């Protein structure tokens, strides 16, 4: 995450030569994709719950509070 922030700061400064800017942009996109993937994995873990029998069930946060299932 820190690497991505550093890349953004360098690109926003406008003082990076074109070739370096292109390289930084590509690296930034790779890091952004990696972070997005990790966040999706974490989200999948958070929206999954285990019922009383130990079976995984999908959790729908739009249905509100705790279920008694």
Secondary structure as the mmCIF struct_conf table of DSSP 4:
data_model
#
loop_
_struct_conf.conf_type_id
_struct_conf.id
_struct_conf.beg_label_comp_id
_struct_conf.beg_label_asym_id
_struct_conf.beg_label_seq_id
_struct_conf.end_label_comp_id
_struct_conf.end_label_asym_id
_struct_conf.end_label_seq_id
HELX_RH_AL_P HELX_RH_AL_P1 UNK A 2 UNK A 13
TURN_TY1_P TURN_TY1_P1 UNK A 14 UNK A 14
BEND BEND1 UNK A 16 UNK A 16
HELX_RH_AL_P HELX_RH_AL_P2 UNK A 18 UNK A 46
TURN_TY1_P TURN_TY1_P2 UNK A 47 UNK A 47
STRN STRN1 UNK A 48 UNK A 50
TURN_TY1_P TURN_TY1_P3 UNK A 52 UNK A 53
BEND BEND2 UNK A 54 UNK A 54
STRN STRN2 UNK A 56 UNK A 58
HELX_RH_3T_P HELX_RH_3T_P1 UNK A 61 UNK A 63
BEND BEND3 UNK A 65 UNK A 65
#
